[in-house]
Amino acid sequence: MEKNVNKCEEIVERDEKVISKASRAPYFPVVMKKGRGSIIEDMDGNEYIDLFSSSAVLNTGHSHPKVVAAIKEQVDNFIHFSTDYMYAEAQVKLAEMLTDITPGDFDKKVCFGLSGSDGNDCAIKLARSYTGRSKIISFIGGYHGSTYGALSLSAISLNMRRKIGPLLPEIEHMPYPDCYRCAFNKERENCSLECLEYMKMAFENYIPAEEVAGIMIEPIAGDLGFIIPPQEYMDGLYKLCKENGILFMVDEVQQGFGRTGKWFSIEHFNIAPDVMVTGKSIASGLPMSAVIARAEIVDSLNMPAHLFTVQGNSTCARAAIATIDVIKEEKLMLNAKKMGYYIKKRFSLMEKKYDIIGDIRGEGLSIGIELVKDRETKERNDDAAIKITYRCWQKGVLLIFLAENILRIQPPLVIKKSELEKAMNILEETIEEYSLGKISDEALDMVTGW
Ligand SMILES: Cc1ncc(COP(=O)(O)O)c(C=O)c1O
């Protein structure tokens, strides 16, 4: 299929000469010109339905008028004045709103930053300073960001860690409770939560529990492939934390702000975390992170242990206030549930026709589709993931894959049924084409991916 991408390709060529390759996993040569709601237009005038939300950053959609108006009003008055030394009303108001929507019937405070990554660094600092302990536990396959702390928590890619060590010490990684690809070769029906037992065994043999400051878990593991742990695992993990004076910390950077049909994905488990890291969608695309934690934990950190000159920036804070208002006023969590249900239903019907669909997972508008070569062996079908996403891009639907073979479906929460229907029809048509061997190998040279 011919597609005019002249202007986009020219910019990509210039980009490659001046921009760090460490900062991009290339998928398609899309250079955005304009976006509204769930629709994107590129520099060559091609339109796309966005099933990706700029990596789960645009929960309110592209340039939501209320978010844009709040930003404009703020920049007309002033852009920012460092709250490292003085105060800003928007920042205070936002912190009040955040502590209000975060689970937990206890006093909370907020630490602001600029990215999900620095939010995770903040969580490490809080856990260490509050407990006086040094060790942190996170999970194999998890992604928490690219600053040294967040990168040390992550265990998803060797290239992320090669050549830049030493990383942060005292961080241990455990198997994630993944019931589709269980590290202990069990099925949920016949397992005894060996993943949790493994951690207990580690506490008995080589990780003194009394030296562990915090456990950091993504309650629905996005980049690992939208894995939802069993409730019993999360209950057990929380109990283990409480029994050993360990902080229960969650990374809500990707799943937060209504994406899974609740404000935060940890609410699906009815657990109130001690520390919660947020970012991405918080300010609808402006750079911001917020760590919301028990007040006494936040107060344990000394000044100036977490100070960034533009943290909690007034313009970003106004965007974040408007974002929270829009999610409430437009009932976006309800829309996420309804639209998510529709997507899963469409895939369940497809599953009967196409053997490459191995599993359908997710909550709300955070959905992962496992593409496999064989349903029994669960061998990852990376060929299908590349070709299907590439073909969808050619046909005007933007989505990517992660963990080699998993379609990542995270449209803006404002997406309309008619847009989603159109996107799903194109996706189904493309899966059919792939199953008939009709998609050429051209995509394999074009797409590198995550
Ligand atoms: C779960 C999770 N945590 C942290 C991050 C890092 O956020 P940022 O890229 O804003 O630093 C990401 C980004 O993809 C993420 O998905």
The ligand as an SDF file (V2000), in Angstrom:
LIG
                    3D

 16 16  0  0  0  0  0  0  0  0999 V2000
    5.3770    1.5270   34.7090 C   0  0  0  0  0  0  0  0  0  0  0  0
    6.2950    2.6450   34.3190 C   0  0  0  0  0  0  0  0  0  0  0  0
    7.0390    3.2390   35.2680 N   0  0  0  0  0  0  0  0  0  0  0  0
    7.8730    4.2430   34.9820 C   0  0  0  0  0  0  0  0  0  0  0  0
    8.0170    4.6910   33.6830 C   0  0  0  0  0  0  0  0  0  0  0  0
    8.9760    5.8020   33.3960 C   0  0  0  0  0  0  0  0  0  0  0  0
    8.2960    6.9720   33.1440 O   0  0  0  0  0  0  0  0  0  0  0  0
    9.0270    8.1510   32.3400 P   0  0  0  0  0  0  0  0  0  0  0  0
    9.2830    7.6250   30.9680 O   0  0  0  0  0  0  0  0  0  0  0  0
    8.0390    9.2690   32.3790 O   0  0  0  0  0  0  0  0  0  0  0  0
   10.2670    8.4910   33.0630 O   0  0  0  0  0  0  0  0  0  0  0  0
    7.2700    4.1030   32.6640 C   0  0  0  0  0  0  0  0  0  0  0  0
    7.4170    4.5490   31.2730 C   0  0  0  0  0  0  0  0  0  0  0  0
    7.1400    3.9020   30.3300 O   0  0  0  0  0  0  0  0  0  0  0  0
    6.3800    3.0430   32.9890 C   0  0  0  0  0  0  0  0  0  0  0  0
    5.6410    2.4420   32.0560 O   0  0  0  0  0  0  0  0  0  0  0  0
  1  2  1  0
  2  3  1  0
  2 15  2  0
  3  4  2  0
  4  5  1  0
  5  6  1  0
  5 12  2  0
  6  7  1  0
  7  8  1  0
  8  9  2  0
  8 10  1  0
  8 11  1  0
 12 13  1  0
 12 15  1  0
 13 14  2  0
 15 16  1  0
M  END
$$$$
